[in-house]
Amino acid sequence: MRFSVATISLPTLDFGEAIAEIAAAGFGGVEWRVEPRPGSIPDGKPAHPFLVDHRATLPLDVQAAADVARKTRAAGLEVVGLAPYIEAGDAETLRLACELATAAGAPQIRLQAPRISRTGKPYSRLYEETVTFFADVEAAAREAGIRALLEIHHNTICSSAALAHRVVSRFDPVHVGVIYDLGNLVFEGFEAHEVALDLLGAHLGHVHLKNAAHFRSPGGGWQPGWTPLEDGEVDVPHVLGLLDRHGYRGWVSVEDMSLDRSPRATLHHNAAQLREWGLLR
């Protein structure tokens, strides 16, 4: 496994600062967040403070993607992927994301499944629409020579490995796969990791590493929230060990959404924590 950083976790740093800090911390790559099209943020509003005035976000511009990728590689880092916001059925943004990936030399792009809470449609209908769209996704990814990865994400119709696998299983894993997001599984969709990894098989394409836990709310109920890597419900060394035994040799993007420290401090804290676990060298 190789460790990279997803820039959604670095909202206060500009491109140059993000590249410099990621390299200084000892990571090997960058997964660049891509600017969403208007209206593509869930429910029309940011779900997290990091999505406000985010500076380490690529615009939907091919030349800008190529320029940032060149600066990334000049610092000795790889561009491991792009994280755009593509709505199911949005062929235009899919095409543009593939163009950005080609310009940046990125091997993969992220996609997310629809949200029932946003659309008001039943799961069965959203599932059929998503599968239909992924036929276009597979074709576009094949043409661009990249891999399109469906992120497991809470509040979507693909909140677990099984639900994501139900969508991607009919498509070629060379061009369509799944992002296994450890922190999102705390919010919704957790299945035993041994089962999930075996089920995903060749469709396991990428890993997002963050942590979360449940906290008692003022009203007495329990709500999930982001935590530092070492302080949540995910046993990070255990799960990364399972990934290693499963034969996963791809990138793990640290995507820490916790607010205990500044984003810059969190980046370096996580590098130190991964070294303490013997995972980052």
Secondary structure, DSSP 4 states (H G I P E B T S, - for coil): -EEEEEGGG-TT--HHHHHHHHHHHT--EEEEEEPPPTT-SGGGS-SSGGGSS-SSEE-S-HHHHHHHHHHHHHTT-EEEEEE----TT-HHHHHHHHHHHHHHT-SEEEEE---HHHH---HHHHHHHHHHHHHHHHHHHHHHT-EEEEEP-TTSTT-SHHHHHHHHTTS-TTTEEEEEEHHHHHHTT---HHHHHHHHGGGEEEEEE-EEEEEE-TTS-EEEEEE-GGGSSS-HHHHHHHHHHHT--SEEEE-----SS-HHHHHHHHHHHHHHTT---
